[in-house]
Amino acid sequence: MPEDLASKKDFKALKSSSADPTGKNADARGIAPGETITLSDVHGSGRFTHLWITIAAQSPDHLRELVLRMTWDDAPTPAVETPVGDFFAQGPGKYVEYHSAPVSVGGQMALNCYWPMPFKKHAVITVTNEGDKPVGAFYYNFDYRLDARQPKDVRYFHTQYRNYFPAPKGEQITVCDVKGAGHFVGTVVTVMANSDGWWGEGDDNFYIDGDRKPALSGTGSEDYFCGAWDFGHVFQTPYFGVTYYDNPEHGGEKRGIQNTVYRWHVQDPVPFTKSLLFTLEHGRGGWDLDRQPLRNHYTVLGLYYVDHPEADGPKINPYKDRVPQLLPLPGG
């Protein structure tokens, strides 16, 4: 519970929603193929405190086709640009119910987010349908507040989304690369294995403020995500967990498995004053960055707060380039 919950609240609570303006029950928006709709357009100083979404769509892959964008204070580029599924740790585009502190998926297919998202003067949230089928019903309730006084030293909420199909030979995977002052707060990774063998030996490395050596370096990816011994099954906690794990269906650590994992740095944010580079190793032994016979596919999402509203990371790939396909085996 927040320590200041009993204190006086000097803000106005408001909501953007898909509610039927006639007061009847047509409380959803449709989204045609290729269409972008505005979900919230707020003027003033405040923050979003809770996002709720549920979707009825023809396409079974709509969680990867639909792209959320969030723009703060009239920045030229959105600070948040990510498929809906990855934002809610639904990596393979399949709904999985789980409960964590800032993000949860409730029954049925109810997407919830509690990351605080401040802005000084203007906030716009949109969603784009990059699929070829219409979304029949996009329901949403976005809770926000407008403050009586503009907050000082605002840190803006950001994401960086990247696909590595496959992981780069001889290079670590970049999760986040940002310049400015802020703090890193979360990671979502989805892996599709192109080769047999466990993917989670690669160390996590945080290079802070231009340092050549990582200030934080861990003992392996499964350890960074606070599990051990190949996770073993789906699990969830307030700050880490595995939302998707189909290893048993493939007979273990086999080619074709998909895993989605999350780690929220709520209790242990990683601050930086000039820059941050966060990478993951991906070899069979971790450090060897050329898994044989084929390197695995990775989709990564880094979440952080920083002192500027404009985007830092690469522009999101088109939908067709966001869906991993197993690489053919050599000689197959």
C-alpha positions in Angstrom: 0.0 0.0 0.0 1.3 3.5 -0.7 2.6 5.2 2.4 0.8 8.5 1.5 -2.6 6.9 0.8 -4.2 8.6 3.8 -2.7 12.0 2.9 -4.6 14.8 1.3 -4.8 14.4 -2.5 -4.3 17.7 -4.3 -5.4 16.5 -7.8 -8.5 15.9 -9.9 -9.3 12.3 -10.8 -10.5 11.8 -14.4 -10.9 9.1 -17.0 -10.6 8.5 -20.8 -12.8 5.6 -21.9 -14.6 4.0 -24.8 -18.0 4.6 -23.0 -21.0 5.0 -25.3 -21.7 8.8 -25.3 -25.4 8.0 -25.5 -25.3 6.3 -22.2 -26.2 2.9 -23.7 -24.1 -0.2 -23.8 -22.2 0.2 -27.1 -19.0 0.8 -25.0 -16.3 -0.1 -27.6 -14.4 1.3 -30.5 -13.9 -0.6 -33.8 -10.5 -0.3 -35.6 -10.3 -1.0 -39.3 -7.2 -2.5 -40.9 -4.5 0.2 -41.1 -6.5 2.6 -38.9 -5.2 4.6 -35.9 -7.6 5.8 -33.2 -6.9 8.2 -30.4 -7.7 6.7 -27.0 -6.8 9.7 -24.9 -5.9 13.3 -25.6 -5.3 15.2 -22.3 -4.2 18.8 -21.8 -2.8 19.9 -18.5 -0.2 18.6 -16.0 -0.7 15.2 -14.4 -0.2 11.5 -14.9 -1.9 8.3 -16.0 -2.3 6.0 -13.1 -4.1 2.9 -14.5 -4.8 1.6 -18.0 -7.4 -1.2 -18.6 -8.1 -2.7 -22.1 -10.0 -5.7 -23.4 -10.3 -6.6 -27.1 -12.6 -8.7 -29.3 -11.0 -9.1 -32.7 -11.2 -11.5 -35.7 -7.5 -12.0 -36.0 -6.0 -14.6 -33.6 -2.7 -12.5 -33.6 -4.2 -9.1 -32.7 -2.0 -8.7 -29.7 1.0 -8.5 -32.0 -0.9 -6.5 -34.7 -2.1 -3.7 -32.5 0.5 -1.1 -31.6 0.2 1.3 -28.6 1.9 4.7 -28.9 2.1 7.3 -26.1 3.4 10.8 -26.7 4.2 13.2 -23.9 4.2 17.0 -24.0 4.0 17.3 -27.8 7.3 15.5 -28.4 8.0 14.8 -32.1 8.2 11.0 -31.5 6.3 8.7 -29.1 8.0 7.7 -25.9 6.1 4.4 -25.9 5.8 2.4 -29.1 5.1 -1.3 -28.6 2.7 -4.1 -29.6 -0.1 -4.4 -27.1 0.9 -8.0 -26.3 4.5 -7.3 -25.4 3.5 -4.3 -23.2 1.5 -6.7 -21.1 4.0 -9.6 -21.2 1.9 -11.6 -23.6 4.8 -12.2 -25.9 3.7 -14.9 -28.3 0.4 -13.1 -28.9 -1.6 -15.5 -26.6 -3.5 -14.4 -23.6 -2.2 -15.7 -20.3 -3.7 -14.7 -17.0 -1.1 -13.5 -14.4 -0.7 -10.9 -11.6 2.2 -8.7 -10.9 2.6 -5.3 -9.2 2.5 -2.9 -12.2 1.0 -5.2 -14.9 -1.7 -7.9 -14.7 -4.0 -9.8 -17.0 -7.2 -10.8 -15.3 -10.0 -13.1 -16.4 -10.9 -12.9 -19.1 -8.5 -11.2 -21.4 -8.4 -8.0 -19.2 -5.2 -6.1 -19.7 -4.2 -3.8 -16.7 -1.3 -1.5 -16.2 -0.3 0.6 -13.2 3.0 2.1 -14.3 2.7 5.9 -13.4 3.0 8.0 -16.6 3.5 11.7 -15.9 3.3 14.6 -18.3 3.6 18.4 -17.9 1.2 19.8 -20.4 -0.2 17.3 -22.9 -0.5 13.5 -23.3 -1.8 11.5 -26.3 -2.3 7.7 -26.4 -3.2 6.0 -29.7 -3.6 2.4 -31.0 -3.0 1.3 -34.6 -4.3 -1.9 -36.2 -1.5 -3.2 -38.4 -3.4 -6.4 -39.2 -5.6 -7.1 -42.3 -8.8 -7.8 -40.3 -10.9 -5.3 -38.4 -11.0 -5.2 -34.6 -14.7 -5.3 -33.7 -14.5 -4.1 -30.2 -11.6 -2.3 -28.4 -12.8 -1.4 -24.9 -10.7 0.8 -22.6 -10.7 2.8 -19.4 -7.6 5.0 -18.7 -7.5 6.6 -15.3 -5.5 9.8 -15.0 -5.2 12.8 -12.7 -4.6 16.5 -13.2 -2.4 18.1 -10.6 -3.1 21.4 -9.0 0.6 22.2 -9.3 3.0 21.1 -12.0 5.4 18.5 -10.7 9.1 19.3 -10.7 11.8 17.2 -12.2 9.4 15.0 -14.2 10.7 11.7 -15.5 8.8 10.5 -18.5 7.8 6.8 -19.0 9.4 5.2 -22.0 9.7 1.8 -23.7 12.2 0.4 -26.2 11.0 -2.5 -28.4 13.4 -4.6 -30.5 13.3 -7.8 -32.5 16.3 -10.0 -33.1 15.4 -12.7 -35.6 17.9 -14.3 -34.9 20.2 -12.9 -32.2 23.2 -11.1 -33.7 26.4 -13.2 -34.1 29.2 -12.0 -31.9 27.2 -9.3 -30.2 25.1 -9.1 -27.1 21.4 -8.2 -27.4 20.6 -4.6 -26.6 17.5 -4.2 -24.4 17.9 -0.5 -23.7 20.2 2.2 -25.0 19.4 5.7 -23.8 21.1 9.0 -23.1 19.9 11.3 -20.4 19.1 11.1 -16.7 16.6 8.6 -15.4 16.2 5.0 -14.1 15.4 1.6 -15.6 12.4 -0.2 -14.3 11.5 -3.3 -16.3 12.2 -6.0 -18.9 10.1 -8.3 -21.0 11.8 -10.9 -23.1 10.2 -13.5 -25.5 12.5 -16.2 -26.9 11.8 -18.7 -29.7 14.4 -21.4 -29.8 15.9 -22.3 -33.2 18.2 -24.8 -31.7 18.0 -27.4 -28.9 19.5 -26.4 -25.6 18.7 -23.9 -22.8 18.7 -20.3 -23.8 19.0 -18.8 -20.4 22.8 -18.8 -19.6 23.5 -15.3 -20.9 24.5 -12.7 -18.4 22.7 -9.4 -17.9 25.0 -6.3 -18.2 24.2 -2.7 -17.2 26.7 -0.1 -18.5 25.9 3.1 -16.6 27.0 6.7 -17.6 29.4 5.6 -20.3 31.4 3.1 -18.2 33.2 0.5 -20.3 32.7 -2.2 -17.7 29.2 -3.1 -16.5 28.3 -1.7 -13.1 25.8 -4.6 -12.7 26.6 -8.0 -14.2 24.6 -11.1 -13.4 25.0 -14.9 -13.5 22.6 -15.7 -16.3 19.3 -14.7 -18.0 17.2 -17.1 -16.0 18.8 -15.7 -12.8 18.2 -12.1 -13.9 14.5 -13.0 -14.2 14.7 -14.4 -10.7 14.1 -18.0 -11.6 16.5 -21.0 -11.7 17.1 -24.3 -13.3 15.2 -23.6 -16.5 12.2 -22.2 -14.6 10.3 -25.5 -14.9 6.9 -24.0 -15.3 4.9 -20.8 -15.6 4.9 -18.7 -12.4 4.2 -15.2 -11.3 5.2 -12.8 -8.5 4.8 -9.1 -8.0 8.2 -8.3 -9.6 9.2 -11.3 -11.8 7.8 -14.3 -13.5 7.2 -16.5 -16.5 4.0 -15.9 -18.4 4.5 -18.3 -21.3 6.4 -21.6 -21.1 5.7 -24.4 -23.6 8.8 -26.5 -23.0 6.9 -29.6 -21.8 5.0 -29.7 -25.0 8.3 -29.9 -27.0 9.9 -32.4 -24.7 12.1 -30.0 -22.8 14.8 -27.5 -23.9 14.1 -28.1 -27.6 13.9 -26.3 -30.9 10.6 -24.5 -31.2 10.0 -23.7 -27.6 8.7 -20.2 -26.7 9.2 -18.5 -23.3 8.1 -15.0 -22.1 9.6 -13.7 -18.9 9.3 -10.4 -17.0 11.4 -8.5 -14.4 10.2 -5.3 -12.8 12.8 -3.1 -11.1 10.2 -1.6 -8.8 12.2 -2.3 -5.6 15.5 -2.1 -7.3 15.5 0.6 -10.1 18.7 1.2 -11.9 19.5 5.0 -12.0 21.7 6.8 -14.5 22.7 10.4 -14.9 24.1 10.5 -18.5 23.3 7.2 -20.2 22.4 3.6 -19.8 23.1 0.5 -22.0 21.5 -2.7 -20.9 22.5 -5.9 -22.8 22.0 -9.7 -22.6 24.3 -12.4 -23.7 22.7 -15.2 -25.7 25.1 -18.0 -26.4 24.8 -21.6 -25.4 27.2 -21.0 -22.6 26.2 -17.4 -22.2 29.3 -15.6 -23.3 29.7 -17.5 -26.6 27.5 -15.4 -28.9 27.1 -17.8 -31.8 24.8 -20.7 -30.7 25.0 -23.7 -33.0 23.5 -24.8 -35.3 21.2 -21.7 -35.2 20.9 -18.6 -33.0 17.6 -18.1 -31.3 15.0 -15.4 -31.9 14.5 -12.7 -29.3 11.9 -10.0 -28.8 12.8 -7.6 -26.0 11.1 -4.7 -24.3 12.8 -2.3 -21.9 10.9 0.1 -19.7 12.4 3.2 -18.1 11.9 6.8 -17.0 14.1 9.6 -18.4 14.2 13.4 -18.3 13.0 14.0 -21.9 9.7 13.1 -23.6 11.0 12.2 -27.1 11.8 8.6 -28.1 15.2 7.1 -27.7 15.1 3.7 -29.3 14.6 2.4 -32.8 11.3 2.7 -34.6 9.1 -0.4 -34.3 9.3 -2.9 -37.1 6.3 -3.5 -39.4 4.0 -6.3 -38.2 5.3 -9.0 -40.6 8.8 -8.4 -39.2 7.6 -8.8 -35.6 6.5 -12.4 -36.0 9.3 -14.9 -35.6 9.5 -18.0 -37.8 11.6 -21.0 -37.1 14.8 -21.0 -39.2 15.3 -24.1 -41.4 17.9 -26.5 -40.1 21.1 -26.7 -42.1 20.8 -29.5 -44.6 17.1 -29.9 -43.8 
